[in-house]
């Protein structure tokens, strides 16, 4: 994905992903929008987080990150932290609505930042062992398949496909060994370096685990100075395909399951 840029060319579009919503007391919104109880939500194909008081947004349809201009960012932060909105803030929020970044909602709601997963305390990559050759071969195939899927269908479709899998695989007892799966993908990376991008690997790992009866979470995180993005998979508080020293500097911007 590309580094974030100030957004100027925006085309509204639909997406299968959804954002969390919550009701708020609404006094700040009512003071500026009257008693019509009008709120704002983020466009459904976007997610966001704040890093060092900067807003970073992820557009899964365009597979890119971007930032807001100074006025829009100030208004967005005031809205999402329930601060008093100035007339300039209201105007900036309306422009974001026209640009397709925000959308009006009938209710006192505001955009929610990405809810981070549980703090990881263990990593399956710390387990010693050697995966069976067949499992490594399956991991290689999964990497190739996932890489092609993202290339030709896009990130939004890959996330939509991931979201459907838990409903299709309802095994009460997991059918695969999560540690062996993690080690198999780690070993497969030695043979398929061009395919071993963190996002491709993480989606492939999540798909394999879901097919085996687990409910993993795919996490995409970002950092600033310098900008960087990374993704990994967790099962509750256990890292599957990464280590603590690599993920701790990233703020989650999207969590899919």
Secondary structure, 3 states (H helix, E strand, C coil): CEEEEECCCCCCCCCCCCCCCCECCCHHHHHHHHHHCEEEEECCCEEEEEECCEEEEEECCCCEEEECCHHHHHHHHHHHCCCCCCHHHHHHHHHHHHCCCEEEEECCECCCCCCCCCCCCEEHHHCCCCCCHHHHHHHHHHHHHHHHHHHHHCHHHHHHHHHHHHHHCCCCCCCCCHHHHHHHHHHHCCCCHHHCCHHHHHHHHHHHHHHCCCCCEEEEEEECCCCEEEEEEEECCEECCCCHHHHCCCEEEEEEC
